[in-house]
Structures are given as structure tokens and as C-alpha cells.
Amino acid sequence: MMKLYYFPGNASFTPHVLLSETGADYELVLVDRNVDAHKSAEYLELNPSGRIPALIDDDLVLFETAAICLHIADKYPESRLAPVVGTTERSEFHKWLFYMATTLQPEVLLYYYGDRHAVTEDGTAAVKAAAEVRLGDMMAIMDKAVAEGPYLLGQDYTLLDPYLLMLCRWCRNFAQPPTGYANLGPYLERLSKRSSIANTFAIEGIEAPYV
Ligand SMILES: N[C@@H](CCC(=O)N[C@@H](CS)C(=O)NCC(=O)O)C(=O)O
């Protein structure tokens, strides 16, 4: 049985939604950030970067959210969480997955961990402020991308959707929250009602407003 190491609302959220989508048996293991369990020697054996999530599937130990999501999608192709390899849709899918994992998500981390990127409090505040502005530009790109909908890739729901919802959720307290964008707003509302996503909010103890 797969084991997902998680903390409510963290980057483990998307793999958690996907496990729920597949109907697979899985176990959730809380990594309690309140006591820095993600920096414990035991957890660092699984994820040497001391970050959440990690996934164990038999002998395989994975870290990095996007890699975990792809593993779940590949293991359960019948859940259609990713387009078939070799199709145009698959290449589009890779584009957005890499954009989110290597551009959008690190920018959100700059916002939340500004102190790791500056040596003074003023410096931290400046890093956070700049990240928020840059995320505004990135959200405008995502807003345009979901304009046609109902999903990021069009008609087909994929793992990109809960991934984007998770990243948008992390920006919910911004001066210009993602819900305020013309297309992202209704898109996020629609997704929040999807049963796998609503159930994951409930299991993780996350209360409305979700995004
Ligand atoms: N690129 C990593 C980033 C994961 C990440 O930064 N997770 C956050 C929680 S959302 C974390 O564990 N932060 C604790 C820390 O950086 O000390 C991934 O996608 O798995």
C-alpha cells in the first residue's frame, strides 16, 4: 500500500487528491511541521530536502510533488490523470506541469520563505513583495490558460487541475487573490466542489474559504 507523508494544505495536497481519484488503498502519515518532523533524521531518510511531501510505494521512495503526481498517474492510467504519452495533449500537459513546478511554485516559496533569501527583515519584506507582484503576472497567464475550460487542458480533467488549485490556494491572502481573476475565479470554484478535492479538504481538516 502506498504511504503519503503529508501535512494539511502543504504540497502533499495534490498527491492526496490524486490518490483519492484513483480509488487506491493508501495510508496517510502526518509529518507534523509544528514539531519540525520534516527535519527529523527519520524523515530526512525519505526526503533529504526536509520538505513535504514524500511517497513510499514498495521499494520506491519518492520526493518532489510533480514526480509523485506523475507516479500516481502512471500507476493508474485508467484514472486518466494525464494524457496518453506521445499525444499533443501530453506535450501541453508537460508544459504546464513544468511551468507550475519550476516557475510558479518556487515563486510562492519565495513569498513564504522570504527570510531564506534575504539577510535583513527589510530584505525579507522586499523579497515577499516582489514575489507577490511576480505571482500576479503568473496568475494572469494561468487565468488566460483556463479561459476556455472547464479544465486547464480543456475538456479533460488532469492532475494539473488540483495542482493549480493548490498553488492558487497558497496565494489566497494576496491583495489580488487568484479568485478575483475573471476565469480563475469560476474555475477554482468548480474544482473546489469536485468530490475528490472536497473530500481531501475535509480529511485534511481544511475549512472554507478553500481558495
Ligand atoms: N519542490 C518541492 C517543494 C516542497 C515544499 O517546499 N514543501 C513545503 C510545504 S508546502 C515544505 O515542506 N516546507 C518546509 C521547508 O521548506 O522547510 C516539492 O514540490 O515537493
PDBQT file of the ligand as one rigid body, heavy atoms in Angstrom, charges set to zero:
ROOT
HETATM    1  N1  LIG A 301       9.770  21.282  -4.809  1.00  0.00    +0.000 N 
HETATM    2  C1  LIG A 301       9.248  20.649  -3.627  1.00  0.00    +0.000 C 
HETATM    3  C2  LIG A 301       8.818  21.737  -2.649  1.00  0.00    +0.000 C 
HETATM    4  C3  LIG A 301       8.100  21.172  -1.459  1.00  0.00    +0.000 C 
HETATM    5  C4  LIG A 301       7.955  22.209  -0.358  1.00  0.00    +0.000 C 
HETATM    6  O1  LIG A 301       8.597  23.267  -0.349  1.00  0.00    +0.000 OA
HETATM    7  N2  LIG A 301       7.093  21.880   0.619  1.00  0.00    +0.000 N 
HETATM    8  C5  LIG A 301       6.893  22.777   1.716  1.00  0.00    +0.000 C 
HETATM    9  C6  LIG A 301       5.459  22.658   2.231  1.00  0.00    +0.000 C 
HETATM   10  S1  LIG A 301       4.303  23.179   1.030  1.00  0.00    +0.000 SA
HETATM   11  C7  LIG A 301       7.815  22.396   2.853  1.00  0.00    +0.000 C 
HETATM   12  O2  LIG A 301       7.980  21.240   3.160  1.00  0.00    +0.000 OA
HETATM   13  N3  LIG A 301       8.401  23.397   3.502  1.00  0.00    +0.000 N 
HETATM   14  C8  LIG A 301       9.213  23.210   4.652  1.00  0.00    +0.000 C 
HETATM   15  C9  LIG A 301      10.568  23.769   4.469  1.00  0.00    +0.000 C 
HETATM   16  O3  LIG A 301      10.937  24.180   3.358  1.00  0.00    +0.000 OA
HETATM   17  O4  LIG A 301      11.291  23.817   5.469  1.00  0.00    +0.000 OA
HETATM   18  C10 LIG A 301       8.069  19.772  -3.994  1.00  0.00    +0.000 C 
HETATM   19  O5  LIG A 301       7.293  20.155  -4.863  1.00  0.00    +0.000 OA
HETATM   20  O6  LIG A 301       7.935  18.687  -3.411  1.00  0.00    +0.000 OA
ENDROOT
TORSDOF 0
